[in-house]
Amino acid sequence: MEVNRAKEIIDLPYLVNIHFHGIPVYLQDVNSHEKTATVFPLDNMEHEQSVDLNRLNEEGPLN
């Protein structure tokens, strides 16, 4: 995922279906310099982690 798209997703008023290694995650923050994102699984909000943006896949709006 590109840095600009990740920033757009954070600012959207609805959730977007983002996956990290097949796991649905919430995109919380983006580090433009390092090209990483802070995410956590939707089913485990306490498991926050920093991941490479190129490991995230956008699947579309979350229904």
N, C-alpha and C positions, 0 to 999 in steps of 0.2 A: 504494500500500500504506500502511496506517496504521502509526504508530509502534509501538503496542502489539503488533500482529501481527508486525512485523519483530523486535521483541525476543523474542517467543515462539519464532519460528523459530530464532533464534540459540541458544536454550536447549534445543532439541529434540535428542534423541539420534540422530537420523537426518537425512539431507539432504532438503531440500524443493526441488522443481523451480522455481527462480526465473529469470525472464528479464528482461534489460535490452535493449531494442530487438531482441528475438528471439534474443538470445544467452544461453545458460545461464550463470548466474553463481553464485558462492558469496557469501552474505551474511555479512560478517565483523564489522561493527560498525554501530551506529546512533547518530546524533547527534539526540537528541530536540528540542533547541532549534532547530536549523536544518532539521529534518525531512529529513536526508540519511542515506545509508548508504554504508559502505565496502564495495565489492564487487570481485571479480576473476573473469574468465572461467574456467570450469572447465578449459579447455584452455590457459590461459596465466596461471598463478598469479602471475607477476611483474608483470602489468599491473593493479595495484591502482588504483582510482579512487573518488572520492566522487561520488555521484549523488543526484538528488532521489528521495525515496521514491515519489512519484507516478508515476515512470517504471518502477517494478518491477512485474512481474506474477507472481503465484503460480499455478503450474500443477498443484500437488499433490505428493505424495511422489515422490521420485526412486527409480525401480526399479533 
